[in-house]
Amino acid sequence: MITNIRRMAAEAIEEWESGHIYAETLVDNSARAYGISREDRNLLNALTIGVVRNRRLLDHWIYHLRDGEIDLQVRCHLRVGLFQLLIMGLPDHAAVNETVNSARKGIRGLINALLRRTIREREEMLASVDSLAPAIRYSHPDWLVDRWTTQYGEDNTIKLLQWNQEPSLTTFRLNPLKPESADIVTPTTRIKELEGHDGFFVSSGLPPKDWIDDGLIYIQDPATTHSVTLLDPKSDEIVLDACAAPGGKATQIAALMGNRGSLLCTDSNEKRLPRLLRNLTRLGIDIAETEEFDWTKPAPAKWINHFDAILLDVPCSNTGVLRKRVDARWRMTPESITDVCGLQRLILSNAIACLKPGGRLVYSTCSIDKEENSELIATLVAEHPEIKLEKDEVIHPAIHKTDGAYAARLVKTL
């Protein structure tokens, strides 16, 4: 059985390179398969996620150490070793010896030589980072950095790149439907109130399990509140959360409705509905129903002109949450953003038909890309004379210090 955490990390990263499995899933799979301790799991997570997040910079250093082709298996072990030595700052002895021993015998000599050279040249290698192009220094694809620079300017792009390189924080909010949460959930050495966001806290590690199980809190980023606030759901209204799973925004909608009225929560994947229902139930929501529905298809007749308010949190590129979703920057392409825009337009057109005259729809994404957001909405409004844009807003991580998001409030005038 594998007990060397560095080997587990290198093998997870090598498997991740195939492009089929998320880095976090690989960590979870390895932790379960080998029954490792919480401490070892934390190290495995730090190594695996850290290497994926810093992949381009690590490969730049590897190229400095050895010009030419390097076997993927060797590269993955070197990434793990360099990450420990140059970014994590772990003791040289542990980083080198454990990483070398984690590799198969035939490649240990090369890995040992290159890691020991790294120790000798560490100051020079670290000092050279500031002169690197931002895309290399902060490990992002060139095209994405160029795209953001065009859309948001160089300063905000650099701040965004820096934001994405920091480990994500665990944030959660109180459940207004359980008022006792304000008395039970109090700051500790591990849990602090999140400045500028009432009812939100930041936690070092997961918050107490009983707070979660009892529905006192919901783990969520403050950026999620903007679309729900813009929707402004009222008591006794008929409301639709069209892409609802796992239920974070639906629970906020129900709270603003005072748990009075009707809330339909749909999702295209039937397998996600049980978790959605558990979250709704756990937070004390009894006005919600769940149903499987794929919004790329026209809505059934029973929903046409039926809802007072609709929240449409559509699939997107995730460009606003790359700090958390470390895989996404390496998986997306300009073409994939254009493709997802086609899906978003189709979903939006189908959902609009379900609004009552005078009803409102909030279109939201966790993207900051203009093609998916303001440009898409402008095109939609131009094509639908019955739809009026009342307000939209972009939540930019570099400016707001939260996840990125976009929300647009549309009103059906006819």
C-alpha positions as CSV (number, residue, x, y, z in Angstrom):
1,M,0.0,0.0,0.0
2,I,1.2,3.5,-0.8
3,T,2.1,5.5,2.3
4,N,4.3,8.2,0.8
5,I,2.1,11.2,0.4
6,R,4.4,12.8,-2.2
7,R,4.0,9.7,-4.4
8,M,0.2,9.9,-4.0
9,A,0.3,13.6,-5.0
10,A,2.6,12.9,-8.0
11,E,0.4,10.1,-9.2
12,A,-2.8,12.2,-8.7
13,I,-1.2,15.0,-10.8
14,E,-0.2,12.6,-13.5
15,E,-3.7,11.2,-13.7
16,W,-5.1,14.8,-13.7
17,E,-3.1,15.5,-16.8
18,S,-5.4,13.1,-18.7
19,G,-8.0,15.8,-18.4
20,H,-10.9,13.6,-17.2
21,I,-10.9,14.0,-13.4
22,Y,-11.0,17.1,-11.2
23,A,-8.0,17.6,-8.9
24,E,-10.2,17.7,-5.8
25,T,-11.8,14.4,-6.8
26,L,-8.4,12.7,-7.2
27,V,-7.5,13.9,-3.6
28,D,-10.8,12.5,-2.2
29,N,-10.3,9.2,-4.1
30,S,-6.8,8.7,-2.9
31,A,-7.7,9.6,0.7
32,R,-10.5,7.1,0.8
33,A,-8.6,4.4,-1.0
34,Y,-5.6,4.5,1.4
35,G,-7.4,5.5,4.6
36,I,-4.8,8.2,5.4
37,S,-5.0,10.4,8.4
38,R,-6.5,13.9,8.4
39,E,-3.1,15.4,8.7
40,D,-1.8,13.4,5.7
41,R,-4.9,14.2,3.7
42,N,-4.3,17.9,4.3
43,L,-0.8,17.6,3.0
44,L,-2.0,15.6,0.0
45,N,-4.5,18.3,-0.8
46,A,-2.0,21.1,-0.4
47,L,0.5,19.4,-2.7
48,T,-2.0,18.3,-5.4
49,I,-4.1,21.5,-5.5
50,G,-0.9,23.7,-5.1
51,V,0.8,22.1,-8.0
52,V,-2.2,22.4,-10.3
53,R,-2.6,26.1,-9.3
54,N,1.1,26.8,-9.9
55,R,1.6,24.4,-12.8
56,R,3.0,26.9,-15.3
57,L,5.5,28.5,-13.0
58,L,6.7,25.1,-11.8
59,D,7.2,24.0,-15.4
60,H,9.1,27.2,-16.1
61,W,11.5,26.3,-13.3
62,I,11.8,22.7,-14.5
63,Y,12.8,24.0,-18.0
64,H,15.4,26.1,-16.3
65,L,16.8,23.1,-14.5
66,R,16.7,20.7,-17.5
67,D,16.3,22.0,-21.0
68,G,14.5,19.5,-23.3
69,E,11.8,16.8,-23.0
70,I,11.1,15.3,-19.6
71,D,8.9,12.2,-19.1
72,L,5.5,13.1,-17.5
73,Q,6.1,10.9,-14.5
74,V,9.4,12.6,-13.8
75,R,7.8,16.0,-14.4
76,C,5.0,15.3,-11.9
77,H,7.5,14.3,-9.2
78,L,9.6,17.4,-9.9
79,R,6.6,19.6,-9.7
80,V,5.8,18.2,-6.2
81,G,9.4,18.7,-5.1
82,L,9.8,22.2,-6.4
83,F,6.4,23.2,-5.0
84,Q,7.6,22.2,-1.5
85,L,11.0,23.9,-1.9
86,L,10.1,27.1,-3.6
87,I,6.5,27.8,-2.7
88,M,5.5,25.9,0.4
89,G,8.9,26.5,2.1
90,L,9.0,23.0,3.6
91,P,12.4,21.9,5.1
92,D,14.9,20.9,2.4
93,H,15.6,17.5,4.0
94,A,12.0,16.4,4.1
95,A,11.1,17.9,0.7
96,V,14.0,16.3,-1.1
97,N,14.2,12.9,0.6
98,E,10.5,12.2,0.7
99,T,10.1,13.3,-2.9
100,V,13.0,11.2,-4.2
101,N,11.9,8.2,-2.3
102,S,8.4,8.6,-3.7
103,A,9.6,7.9,-7.2
104,R,10.4,4.6,-8.8
105,K,14.1,3.6,-8.6
106,G,14.9,4.3,-12.3
107,I,14.2,8.0,-12.0
108,R,15.3,8.8,-8.4
109,G,18.8,9.9,-9.4
110,L,17.6,12.5,-11.8
111,I,15.0,13.9,-9.4
112,N,17.5,14.0,-6.6
113,A,20.1,15.9,-8.7
114,L,17.6,18.5,-9.9
115,L,16.1,19.1,-6.5
116,R,19.5,19.5,-4.9
117,R,20.4,21.9,-7.7
118,T,17.2,23.8,-6.9
119,I,18.4,24.3,-3.3
120,R,21.7,25.7,-4.5
121,E,20.1,28.0,-7.0
122,R,17.0,28.8,-4.9
123,E,17.7,32.5,-4.4
124,E,18.4,33.1,-8.0
125,M,15.3,31.2,-9.1
126,L,13.0,33.0,-6.7
127,A,14.5,36.4,-7.6
128,S,13.8,35.9,-11.3
129,V,10.1,35.4,-10.8
130,D,9.3,39.2,-10.7
131,S,10.7,39.6,-14.2
132,L,8.5,36.8,-15.7
133,A,5.5,37.6,-17.8
134,P,2.3,37.7,-15.6
135,A,0.8,34.6,-17.3
136,I,3.9,32.6,-16.2
137,R,4.4,34.2,-12.8
138,Y,0.8,33.6,-11.8
139,S,0.3,30.4,-13.8
140,H,-2.6,31.3,-16.2
141,P,-2.9,30.7,-20.0
142,D,-1.7,33.6,-22.2
143,W,-5.0,33.9,-24.0
144,L,-7.0,34.3,-20.7
145,V,-4.6,37.0,-19.4
146,D,-4.8,38.8,-22.7
147,R,-8.6,38.6,-22.7
148,W,-8.9,39.9,-19.1
149,T,-6.5,42.7,-19.9
150,T,-8.7,43.8,-22.8
151,Q,-11.8,43.6,-20.7
152,Y,-10.7,45.0,-17.4
153,G,-7.3,46.7,-17.8
154,E,-3.8,45.6,-16.8
155,D,-4.0,46.6,-13.1
156,N,-7.2,44.7,-12.4
157,T,-6.0,41.7,-14.3
158,I,-2.8,41.5,-12.2
159,K,-4.9,41.8,-9.0
160,L,-7.2,39.0,-10.3
161,L,-4.2,36.8,-11.1
162,Q,-2.8,37.3,-7.7
163,W,-6.2,36.6,-6.1
164,N,-6.5,33.3,-8.0
165,Q,-3.2,32.2,-6.7
166,E,-4.2,32.4,-3.0
167,P,-5.8,29.3,-1.3
168,S,-9.6,29.7,-1.2
169,L,-11.3,30.5,2.1
170,T,-14.1,28.6,3.7
171,T,-17.0,31.1,4.1
172,F,-20.5,30.4,5.4
173,R,-23.6,32.4,6.2
174,L,-26.2,32.2,9.0
175,N,-29.7,30.8,8.1
176,P,-32.3,33.6,8.7
177,L,-35.0,31.0,9.0
178,K,-33.4,29.7,12.2
179,P,-33.0,32.9,14.3
180,E,-31.2,31.0,17.0
181,S,-28.2,30.7,14.7
182,A,-27.2,34.3,15.5
183,D,-26.8,33.3,19.2
184,I,-25.2,29.8,18.6
185,V,-22.7,30.8,15.9
186,T,-20.2,33.1,17.5
187,P,-16.6,34.0,16.6
188,T,-13.8,31.9,17.9
189,T,-10.0,31.6,17.3
190,R,-10.9,29.7,14.1
191,I,-14.0,31.5,13.0
192,K,-14.2,35.2,12.3
193,E,-17.0,37.5,11.0
194,L,-16.4,38.4,7.4
195,E,-15.8,42.1,7.2
196,G,-18.3,44.0,5.0
197,H,-20.7,41.0,4.7
198,D,-23.4,40.8,7.4
199,G,-24.2,37.3,8.5
200,F,-21.2,35.8,6.8
201,F,-18.2,34.2,8.6
202,V,-14.8,32.9,7.4
203,S,-13.5,29.7,8.9
204,S,-10.1,28.1,9.2
205,G,-11.1,24.6,8.1
206,L,-14.7,23.4,8.1
207,P,-17.1,24.9,10.7
208,P,-18.6,22.6,13.4
209,K,-20.5,19.8,11.8
210,D,-23.5,20.2,14.1
211,W,-24.0,23.8,12.8
212,I,-24.2,22.4,9.3
213,D,-26.4,19.4,10.2
214,D,-28.8,21.5,12.2
215,G,-29.3,24.0,9.4
216,L,-27.9,26.9,11.3
217,I,-25.4,27.8,8.5
218,Y,-24.8,27.2,4.8
219,I,-21.3,27.1,3.3
220,Q,-21.4,29.7,0.6
221,D,-19.5,32.8,-0.8
222,P,-20.9,36.3,-0.3
223,A,-20.9,36.7,-4.1
224,T,-24.0,34.4,-4.3
225,T,-26.2,37.0,-2.5
226,H,-26.1,39.6,-5.3
227,S,-28.3,37.7,-7.7
228,V,-30.9,36.8,-5.0
229,T,-31.0,40.4,-3.7
230,L,-31.5,41.6,-7.3
231,L,-34.4,39.1,-7.7
232,D,-36.0,40.5,-4.6
233,P,-38.5,37.6,-4.0
234,K,-41.5,38.4,-1.9
235,S,-43.7,36.4,0.4
236,D,-46.6,34.6,-1.3
237,E,-45.1,34.9,-4.8
238,I,-44.6,32.0,-7.2
239,V,-40.9,31.7,-7.7
240,L,-38.7,29.5,-9.8
241,D,-35.0,28.6,-9.2
242,A,-34.4,27.0,-12.6
243,C,-30.8,25.6,-12.1
244,A,-31.1,25.1,-8.4
245,A,-28.8,22.3,-7.2
246,P,-27.2,22.1,-4.7
247,G,-29.6,24.7,-3.3
248,G,-27.5,27.6,-2.0
249,K,-29.4,30.3,-3.8
250,A,-32.7,28.6,-3.3
251,T,-32.3,28.6,0.4
252,Q,-31.6,32.4,0.3
253,I,-34.7,32.9,-1.9
254,A,-36.9,31.0,0.6
255,A,-35.5,33.1,3.5
256,L,-36.3,36.4,1.7
257,M,-39.8,35.0,1.1
258,G,-40.2,34.4,4.8
259,N,-40.8,30.7,4.0
260,R,-44.2,31.8,2.5
261,G,-45.4,31.3,-1.1
262,S,-44.3,28.7,-3.7
263,L,-40.7,27.9,-4.7
264,L,-40.1,25.5,-7.5
265,C,-36.5,24.2,-7.7
266,T,-35.5,22.4,-10.9
267,D,-32.3,20.9,-12.1
268,S,-31.4,19.0,-15.3
269,N,-29.6,16.2,-13.4
270,E,-31.9,13.9,-11.5
271,K,-29.0,12.7,-9.4
272,R,-28.5,16.1,-7.9
273,L,-32.1,16.4,-6.7
274,P,-31.7,14.4,-3.4
275,R,-28.9,16.6,-2.2
276,L,-30.9,19.7,-3.2
277,L,-33.9,18.4,-1.2
278,R,-31.7,17.5,1.8
279,N,-30.3,21.1,1.9
280,L,-33.7,22.6,1.6
281,T,-35.1,20.4,4.4
282,R,-32.0,20.9,6.6
283,L,-32.5,24.7,6.5
284,G,-36.1,24.4,7.5
285,I,-37.6,25.3,4.1
286,D,-41.1,23.9,3.5
287,I,-42.4,26.0,0.6
288,A,-40.1,24.3,-2.0
289,E,-40.7,21.5,-4.4
290,T,-38.1,19.9,-6.6
291,E,-38.4,18.6,-10.2
292,E,-36.0,17.4,-12.9
293,F,-36.1,19.6,-16.0
294,D,-33.6,20.4,-18.7
295,W,-34.0,24.1,-19.6
296,T,-32.4,23.6,-23.0
297,K,-35.9,22.2,-23.9
298,P,-39.0,24.4,-24.2
299,A,-40.9,24.6,-20.9
300,P,-44.1,22.6,-20.4
301,A,-47.4,24.4,-20.9
302,K,-48.2,24.5,-17.1
303,W,-45.2,26.8,-16.6
304,I,-45.8,29.3,-19.4
305,N,-46.6,32.8,-18.0
306,H,-46.7,31.2,-14.6
307,F,-43.9,32.7,-12.3
308,D,-43.6,36.1,-10.6
309,A,-39.9,35.7,-10.4
310,I,-37.2,33.4,-11.9
311,L,-33.6,33.0,-10.9
312,L,-31.6,31.6,-13.7
313,D,-28.1,30.7,-12.5
314,V,-26.8,29.2,-15.7
315,P,-23.8,26.9,-16.5
316,C,-20.8,29.1,-17.3
317,S,-17.0,29.2,-17.8
318,N,-16.3,29.7,-14.0
319,T,-13.9,32.6,-14.7
320,G,-15.0,34.3,-11.5
321,V,-14.2,31.3,-9.3
322,L,-10.8,30.2,-10.5
323,R,-9.4,30.6,-7.0
324,K,-11.6,27.7,-6.0
325,R,-11.8,25.7,-9.2
326,V,-8.2,25.3,-9.9
327,D,-8.7,22.9,-12.9
328,A,-10.9,25.4,-14.9
329,R,-8.1,27.7,-16.1
330,W,-6.3,24.8,-17.8
331,R,-9.5,23.2,-19.2
332,M,-11.2,26.3,-20.8
333,T,-10.6,27.8,-24.2
334,P,-11.9,30.8,-26.1
335,E,-14.0,28.4,-28.1
336,S,-15.5,26.8,-24.9
337,I,-16.6,30.2,-23.7
338,T,-18.4,30.9,-27.0
339,D,-20.0,27.4,-26.9
340,V,-21.3,27.9,-23.4
341,C,-22.8,31.2,-24.5
342,G,-25.0,29.4,-27.0
343,L,-26.2,27.1,-24.2
344,Q,-26.9,30.2,-22.0
345,R,-28.9,31.9,-24.7
346,L,-31.0,28.9,-25.2
347,I,-31.8,28.4,-21.5
348,L,-32.6,32.1,-21.1
349,S,-35.0,32.1,-24.0
350,N,-36.9,29.1,-22.7
351,A,-37.1,30.5,-19.2
352,I,-38.4,33.9,-20.3
353,A,-41.6,32.3,-21.6
354,C,-42.4,31.2,-18.1
355,L,-42.6,34.8,-16.7
356,K,-45.9,36.4,-16.0
357,P,-46.3,39.8,-17.7
358,G,-44.6,42.2,-15.3
359,G,-42.6,39.4,-13.9
360,R,-38.8,39.6,-13.3
361,L,-35.9,37.2,-14.1
362,V,-32.4,37.4,-12.8
363,Y,-29.8,35.9,-15.1
364,S,-26.6,35.1,-13.2
365,T,-23.3,33.4,-13.7
366,C,-20.1,32.8,-11.7
367,S,-18.2,34.3,-14.6
368,I,-16.7,37.7,-15.1
369,D,-16.4,37.3,-18.9
370,K,-18.3,40.0,-20.8
371,E,-19.2,37.6,-23.7
372,E,-21.2,35.5,-21.2
373,N,-22.6,38.4,-19.3
374,S,-23.3,42.0,-20.5
375,E,-22.8,41.2,-24.2
376,L,-25.1,38.2,-24.1
377,I,-27.8,40.2,-22.2
378,A,-27.5,43.1,-24.7
379,T,-28.1,40.7,-27.6
380,L,-31.0,39.0,-25.8
381,V,-32.8,42.3,-25.1
382,A,-32.3,43.4,-28.7
383,E,-34.0,40.1,-29.8
384,H,-36.8,40.2,-27.3
385,P,-38.8,43.5,-27.4
386,E,-40.9,42.3,-24.5
387,I,-37.8,42.2,-22.2
388,K,-36.3,45.2,-20.5
389,L,-32.9,45.3,-18.6
390,E,-33.5,47.1,-15.3
391,K,-30.1,46.6,-13.7
392,D,-27.0,44.5,-13.9
393,E,-23.8,44.3,-11.9
394,V,-20.4,42.6,-12.1
395,I,-18.7,41.3,-9.0
396,H,-15.0,41.3,-9.6
397,P,-12.7,39.4,-7.2
398,A,-9.9,42.0,-7.5
399,I,-12.3,44.8,-6.5
400,H,-14.9,43.1,-4.2
401,K,-12.6,40.5,-2.6
402,T,-15.1,37.7,-3.0
403,D,-15.8,35.2,-5.8
404,G,-16.6,36.8,-9.1
405,A,-20.2,36.9,-10.4
406,Y,-22.6,38.6,-12.7
407,A,-26.3,39.3,-12.3
408,A,-28.8,41.0,-14.6
409,R,-32.4,41.8,-13.7
410,L,-34.8,41.5,-16.6
411,V,-38.5,42.5,-16.6
412,K,-41.1,41.1,-19.0
413,T,-43.2,44.1,-20.0
414,L,-45.8,42.3,-22.2
